[in-house]
Amino acid sequence: MRPLTQPETKILFEKLDKYIGENIKKLIERPDGTYCFRLHRERVYYVAEEIMKCAANTSHANLASLGVCFGKFTRNRKFMMKITALDYMAPYAKYKVWVKPGSEQSFLYGNHVLKSGLGRITDGTPRNQGVIIYSMSDTPLGFGASAMSTTDCRKCAPMSIIAFHHADLGEYIRNEDLLT
């Protein structure tokens, strides 16, 4: 377990900026304590500083996990967000997409959000921007990227893709063995 290097921090914050914007500060400086990001076995963990200090006494080989896994760095040093970060990103989301009850299951099976399944979308959502996908009852289901802007959504065909799928809560079941 080690702190992120400057390039790794930049890559992580650029990815988080797509979804939560300037609210990254609120994610780190929370009212219940200070939190930080740590790298362990190419995975980035979001952990309270108190817990991180206690874990510093544990050897690298004996430490399986620490805090909440936000994602991992690939071999090409790109950062992939994991679904485990959803609960921490959802309250600070800049852009949101709500899906109709009939389309929730389709999204949870790994499909993109279509115009026919779109319930609402945040006004002013630009194209290729990170979005958090919600059910109509405001339960976060996953996240992705907007395929078109809000104004383009109003005049597109019903089978057009509105949001590309990146991760959803169904991954807990589909990839149960791989989520560590």
N, C-alpha and C positions, 0 to 999 in steps of 0.2 A: 504494500500500500504506500503510495507516494502522492504528493501534490501534482497537479497537472502542470506541464511545462507551458511556457507562453504560447507557442503555436497550438498546442492542444486546447488550451483555454479559449483561444480565439475561435477555433473550429467549433467548439461546444457552444460558445455564446452566440456565434452566427446562426447555428441551428436553432437554438432556443429563441433567438430574436425573430425567426420566422413565425413562431407560434405565439409568443407572449410579449414580444416587443421590449419596451423599457421596463417591464415588470420583473425583469431578472433581479433587480435590486430587492424587490419584495420577497423573492424566492430565497435569497441568501440572508437578508436581515429581517427575520421574522420576529414577532412579538414574544414567542416562546423560546427564543434563543438564536444563536448564530449558527448557520449551516454552511457547509462547504462541499466542494466536489473533490473526490479522491479517485485515483486510478489504481486498479488492482486487476491484474491479468487481462489487460486491454479493455476492461469494463469500467465505466465511470459511475461512481456511487455518490448519491446525495445523502450526506450524513451530518448529524449534529456534532458540533466540535467536542462536546463532552464525551460522546461515544467514541469519536475518532481518537481522542487522547488515550482512552482506555485500551483501544485496539492496537495502539502503537507498541504495546508490550507483547503482542502476539506475533509469532514468527510468520513469515510470508507463506510458508508451506502449510501451516495449520489454519490459516484464515480462509474460510470458504466464501464469505460474503460480508458486506458491511453496509448498513443502511439500505437505501432503495437504489436499485440499478436503473440509471437513466438511459443507458445505451452502451454501445461499444464502438471501438475504433476498428475499422477493417484493416486488412493488410496494406491497403493503399492509403491508409491514414485518413479515410473519410469516416464521419461519425454517423452511426445509425441509431435513431431513437428507438427505445423499446416501449412496449405498451405499459410497462410498470411505471413509467413517468406520467401517465395520463392524469392520475388523481392530483398531481402536484402542478401540472400545467393548466388544467381545466379552469380553475378559479381566476386565472390571470389571462385568459385567451383574448386576443385582439379581435379575431374573426371567428365566427361560429356558423355552423350549418346544422339545421334541425331536419331530421328525416321523419317521414310519415311512419306510423306503426307498421304498415305493410312492408316497408322497405328496410326496417331495422334488421330483420333476419338475413336479408340479402347482404347487407353491409357486414354483419357479424360473420358471414361465411367468406369474407374476403373480397367482395365485389365493390366496384366503384359506386358512387352515389349518382343516380340518374335524375333528370329533371322531373320525371314522373313520380319519383319518391321524395322530392324536395318539399319540406314543410315550410321552412323559412331560411333566410340567409341574412347575415349582418349587412347593413347598407354600406356601400363603399368598399366591398371586398375586391381587391385587385386580382388579376390573373396570376397563377403560380405562387400564391401566398399560402402559408401554412394555416390550416383551419382545424378546429376541434369539432368533431361530429357529435351531436347530441340527439337523444330521442325527443319526442314532443313533450315529454314530462321532465325535461332538463336533466336527464341522466347522461353523463358523458359515455359515449360508446367507443370512441377511437379518435384518430387524427389522420390527416392527409393533406393534400394540396389542392387548392381551387383550380379547376380546369378552365374556368372563364370568370370574368368579372360579374358583378351583380347586375349591371345594365345588360350584359350579353345574355344572362340567364333568363331575363324576361322575354326575350324574343327568339329563343332557341326551340328546337324540336323536343318532344317529350322523351325521346330515347337518347338525348345528348347527355354526355357525362358532365356533371357539375363539379364533383370533387373526386380526385384520385385517392384511392385507398393506400394508406401506408401501414397502419396498425389498427387493430380492434380488439375488443375484449374476448372475442372468440379464440384469439391466439393462446389464451390460457389453456384451452382444451386441445386445440390442434397441435400446439408445440409444447406440450407439458414437459417433456423430457429436456428440451433445449433451453428453457427459461431459467437461467441461473445468474 
